[in-house]
Amino acid sequence: MSGLRSFWAALPTEGRWLLSTIAVQTLGRGLTLPFTIIYLHEVRGFDLGLSGTLMSLIAVSALVVTGPGGSLTDRFGARVVLLVGCGAMVVGNVLLAFATTPEVAALALVLIGINFGVAWPAFNSLIAAVVEGDLRQRYFGINFALVNLGIGVGGVVGGLYVDVSEPGTFTTIFLIDAASALIPAALLVGPLRHVSGRAEHDEDDVDAEPASYRAILRRPAVLWLTGLTFIAMFVGYGQFEAGLPGYARQVAEVSTQVIGVAFAVNAAVIVLLQFAVLNRISGRRRTRVIVVMSVLWAAAWMLVGGSGLVPGTALAAAGLLSFMGVFALGETLLQPTVPAISNDLATDRTRGRSNAINAAAFQGGAITGPAAAGFLLEHDLGEVYVAIMLAGCAGIAVMALALERRMTPEANGIGPVAEPAEA
């Protein structure tokens, strides 16, 4: 607790405002995230295939707007872009709450995806504008834990509240999700109205344009970090909504109740261990922390593979639960380090675009991961599926070590961060 108090005391006032409402903001998302496809299919009566296609619009639209969102963040500031994202989120959830046709649902989900696409690079840029150095790495980690706390609590509450025979219960949770987006908007027009998240230029450099995406991607460290992020999302979060549940049901033959408990284990481990992990990794090479994460994730996927060897048994259930615990420990290593590296490699003028590149890699892995998993599991290639996940974990370790040779020690978390040269 003393470490948490010292962290809070070290934060500037703006950082405290940003962090203080994260769990409440994400509570609304937790209410709706697990139940949106159920709402579309079982409440609104859309075909399951159509419902899945509609759900994909979130990720696709987010990917489309991520690039422009990063450019707008560098040009107008993170605060303005975040306010636009909050507006899209509010309107999207209100539309979805009353959507009775696929067209209205599609528009609603596109708006929600627009929020995710522009909010990620803008929010990370805003954090980087307020918090620096090792404190920034700790901030990203604690923010991640609070996000999981909000989503986890929201998922539990939503599961107890919604009822497919009562459409009004789903309308209520989407309206709550819309209302939760008003909280960050209130902060941005209130106590954080003076924090733009936009780089200040010298008077004689006022006409200088931020570096282009092409110029940023020419930097070897950025390329390696982008590839690492894509692979990590492909073998990680890209499997959470499709591959992992599909393997658990079709190959390991565990119950839906066990799957639900496994996701709760994941959130609990992150919330309970994130701060302790942050204390252990502070001052260590971030790339080496990522290597340790890749080893943990490989061990986790081996547990999943083992559960497939004893389908329908208590051992299979234990394997899935253990996977979620070990995988979550790896997440507590990944989430503080990758955003911190991305922002420490960026200049103030390129921060929005640098975060957008990282966000696009995340979204790309989250889109291709389920597609690959669906193909492999549909063709009864469960062993190949696990083998690919293990190969991906090995690839993460190799790429982390390659990244280490192409970045400064300061950006790797073992010294004061020096602003890099303009890309």
N, C-alpha and C positions, 0 to 999 in steps of 0.2 A: 504493500500500500504506500510506503514511503516513496518508492520509485514512481508510482502513479502520481503522487502529490507533487514530486519534483518536476515531472514532465508537465503537469498542468501549470505549475508556477512558471516554467520556462516559456510557455506559449505566449505569444502576443495576444492582445485582446481579440483581434480579428480571428486568430486561430481558434480561440475558445468558442467564439460564436459559431464558427463553421462546424466544430466538432460536437457541440452541446446538443444538437437536435438530430443528429444522423439517425439514431435508432428509431426515433419517432417518425422521421421522414420515410424510412424504409419499411415501417410497419405496414403502411398501405400497400406497398408492393408485395409484401409477404402474404397479405390477405388474398391477392388476386393471382399471383404467379402460378401456384399449383392447380388452379381451378379454371383458368381461362378456356382451355380446350374443352373441359367438361361443360362449361357454360355454353360454348358455341354448339357443341354436338347434342348434349342431352337437354338443354333448356331451350335453345333457339331452334333446334331440330336440323341443323346443317349436317350434311354427310360427313363422316369421319375424315375422309380424304380431303374434302373441301376445308374442313376445320383445320387440318394440319397445314394446308397451303396458306390459309389466312394467318396462322400463327407465324409462318416463315416470313411474312411481310415485315414483322418487327425487325428481325435481323437484317433482311435485305435493305430496307429503307434506312436503317441505322448505318449500314456500310456505305450506302450511296452518299449520305450527307456528312459522313465523318471528315472527308477531305475538305469540302467547303467550310465545315464548322471550324476546323483548325485554322484555316486562312482567315476567317472572320474573327476568330479569337485574337489572332495576332494583330489584326487591323483595328478592331473596335474594342477589344478587351473581353475578358472572360465573363465579367458581370453581365454585360448586354446579351451575350450569347446564352448564358444560363437563364436569363429571364425569358428569352424566346423559347428555350426548351421547356421551361416550367409551364408556359402558356400552352404549348403543344400537348404536354402531358395532361393538363387539366381538361382541355377540350376533348382529347382522345378518350379519356376515361368516361367523361360524361356521355359522349356519343355511344361508347361501347355498352354502357349501363342500360341504354334503351334501344340498342340495335336489334332490329327484327329481320333485317335483310342482309345478305352477304355483302352488298355494296357499302352499306353504312358501316358494317363491322370492319370491312377492308380499310375504309377511310380512317376509322378510329385507330386501328392497329398501325397504320402508316404514321399517323401523328405520334403515337407512343414511341415508335421506332425512331422518328426524327429526334425526339427528346433524348433517347439513349445515345444516338449518334453524335449529337453536338454537345451533350452534357459531359461526357467522359473527358474529352480533351480540355474543355473549358474548366471543369471542376478541378482537374489535376493542375492546370495552369494557375488557377486561383490559389490553390494550396501552395504551389511553388513560389508564388509571388509574396506570400505571407510568412512561410516557414522555410528555414534554410538548414543546410548541413545535416548532421546526424539526427537532429530534431525532426527534419522532414521525413526521414526514413521511418522513424518511430510513429510519426503522425499517420503515414500511409498504412502502417500495420494496425494501429488502434482504430483508424477509420474502417478498415476492412472487418475487424472484429465487431464493431458496432453495427455495420451493415448486416452481418450475419445474424446478430442478435435481433435486430428489427425484423428481418425476413423470417427468421425461425419462429419468433413469437407470433408474427402475423400469420404464418402458415398453420400453426396450432390453433389459433383463434378462428381462422377461416374454416378449418376442417370441422370444428365443433359447431360453427354457426350456419354455414351454407347447407341448403337442402334443395335437391333438384326438383322436388315437387312444389317448392315455393320459389318461383322466379324472383320474387321481391328480395330475397336474401342475397342473390347475386347482384341485383341492382344496387343494394346498399353497399356491398364491399367495393364496387367500382367507384361509387361516389366518394367513399372514404379515401380510396387511392387518389382520386382527383383532389380532394381536400388536402391530402398530405403533401401534394406538390406546391400548395400555397405557402407552406412553411419556409422553404428556402427562398421563395419569391419575397416573402415578408422580410427576411433577413437582408436580402440584397437591396431592397428599397428603403430599409431602415438602418440598422446599426452598421451594415457593410456598404452603404451607398457610396462611400469615398474610396472603396477598394475596386479599382477597375480591372486589375489583372492584365493591363496593357503596358508594354514597355515604354518608358519615357526616352525620348530622343534628345540628343544635344541640339542646341540651336542651329549649329552649322551642319547638322546631319538630318534636318527635319524632313527632307524629301527622300531620304534613303528608303528603299523598299525592303521588306523582310526577304530572307533567302527563300527560293522556291523549293518545292518538294523534291525536285530532281537534284538540286544542290545538296539538300540535307541527306538524301539517300546515297549520295556519292561518298559519304563518310563511311569507312569500313565498319567502325564501331556501331553505327546506326543500323547498317545492313545486318550484322550479326545479331544484334539485339532484336531486330524485327523478325528474323528467321526463328530465333529462339522462342520468342513470344508466340508465334504461330504454332510451332510444334507443341509447346506447352499447353496451349489451348486445345489443340487437336486431341492430345492424349488425356487432357484433364477435363475442363468444363464442357468441351464439345461432346463428351460421353455421358454427361449427367442426365440429360433429358431423354436420350434415346438408347445409346449403346449399353450403358451400364444396367438400366432397368430391363432392357431387352435380353441381355445375357443372363441376368439374374432370374428372369422368368423362364426363358426358353432352354437355357443350358443348365444353370444351377437349380432351377425349379424351386425357388423360394417363394413364399407368399408375399402378397402386396403389403401385408402388415409389417413384415420384416423389412421390406424396402423402405416403407415410411419411417420406421425406427432408425434405419441406417442413415437416412438424411438428417434426422434429428441428432444422431451421434456426431455427424460431420459438423453441424453448426455448434454443438456444445463444446467439442474439442477446440474449435477455433476461438470461441469466446473465452474459454477457461485458460488456454495456453498462450494466446497471442502476446500478451504483455511480457510474460516470462521469457518467451522466445526472443522478443525484441531486446531484452536486457543481455541475452547471451550472444546475439549477433552484432551488437553495437561495436563499431570499431574494427570489424573483421571484413575481409574482402567479400564484396557482394557476390562476385562470380563463384567463389568457393562455397558460399551459402547456397547458391543455386545448384551446384554440383551435389551437395548433400540432399537437397530437395529431390533431385532426379533419382538418387539412390532410394530414398523413401518411397517415391512414387513407383519405382520398379518393384520394390518389395510389396507394395499394395496391390499391384496388378498380378503379382505371383499368387497372392492370397485369393484374388478373384479366380485365377486359373485353377487353383486348387479346389475351390468350391465347385467348379464344373466337373471335377473328377468324382465327386460324391453327391450327385444331384438329389434334391428332395430330402436331405438329412439335416440334422442339427449342425453338423460340421459345415455344410454348405451355408447355412444361415450365419454361423459364427464367422466364416470366411468373409462374407459380405460386410458384416458389422465391423470386423477388424480392418477391412479395406478402407472403410469410411474414416475410421479413427486415424490410421497411418497416413492416408491421403490428406486428411485435414491438417496433420502436423506439417506435411510438406507445404500446404497452402500458406501456413503461417510464416514460412521461409520465403516463399515466392512473392507474395503480395507487397511486403515492404520494400523489396529489393528492386524489382523490375521498374516500377514507377519512379523510384529514386534515381536509378541509373539513367532512365530516359530524360528526366528533368535536369540532371547534372551534366549530361552531354549537350543539352540545348543551351542556346543563348536566350536572353530575354526576348529578343525579336522573333525567335523561331520556336518559342515554347509551345504555342498552340498547335503548330503544325507537327512538331515532334511528338506531342501527346496524341495527335490525330493518327500519325503513322502507327504508333504502338496500339492504339484502339482498333485500327483497321486490321492489324495482325491478329488481335484477339478475336474480333468478329469473324475474320476469315476462318480461323480454326474452329470457332463455334458453329459455323455453317457447314464446313466440309466434314467435321468430325461425325455428326449424326448420319450424314449421307453415306460415308464409308462404313460405319457400323451397321447401318440398315442393310447394305448390300451383303456384307460378310455374314451377318446372322441369318439373313433370308436364305442364303445358300449353305447353311449349316457349317460354317467355317469358324466355329468358336475358338478352336486352337490357334488358327491363323490370326484371328482378331486379337487375342491376348499377346501373341508374338509381335504383332505390329505395335501394340502399345508399349511393350518392353523395348523394342527397337527405338521407338520415339523417345523413351526416357534416356536411353544411351546417347541418342542424338543431342538431347538437351545438355548433357554433361560435356560432350565434345564441343558444342557451340559456346558454352559458357567459358571454357578454357581458351577457345579461340578469341572470344570477345575480350578476355582479360589481357591478351597481348596487344590489343588494339585500342586500349583506353588508358587514361592517366590513373595513377593510384588514387588521386583525389576523387575522381568520379566513381572509383571502385569502393569508396567508403572508408579509406584508411588515411584520410588527411583532409585539411580544409579544401573546399571546392573552389577551384580557380575557374573563372569564366572562360570557356573554350573560344578559340578563334571563330569568327564568322564562317559559316559553311559557304 
